[in-house]
Amino acid sequence: MTLQPDKQTSRKAYFGDLHVHTAYYLDASAYGTLATLGDAYRYARGEKIRHSGGFDVQLRQPLNFYAVTDHAIFRGTLNAISNGSSKLASYEPYLKLNDINAPETMSLDSLDLRSTVMRGHKVQY
């Protein structure tokens, strides 16, 4: 096979992510993701956003493509529970999750609690 330099040099690599979740997705929110849809796309464009650990994160260069893929099931559920003001937040199994994403709980110490969020949930389709 003979290489054709013109064709080989015209190839370009593109970098991105096709599986990103925001705070609206239960699993991501349970593990401290506070980024909104807008935050996610600003991050992909190379802007600085605040990490839930209390520090800023930024890509070295913007991505070429990006897709937020939050699942519809349980969308926003943990946000409703964690703010403590919804009816859902008052149910016994969820009391321990009230304020789970408050600034004072955003640390490695909360990982044990966060790992229990999906425990006991049975999803039937």
Buried (B, 14 or more C-beta within 10 A) or exposed (E): EEEEEEEEEEEEEEEEBEEBBBBBBBBBBBBBBBBBEEBBBBBBEEEEBEBBEEEEEEBEEEBEEBEBEBEEEBEBBBBBBBBBEBEEBEEEEBEEBBBBBEEEBBEEEBEEEBEEBEEEEEEEE
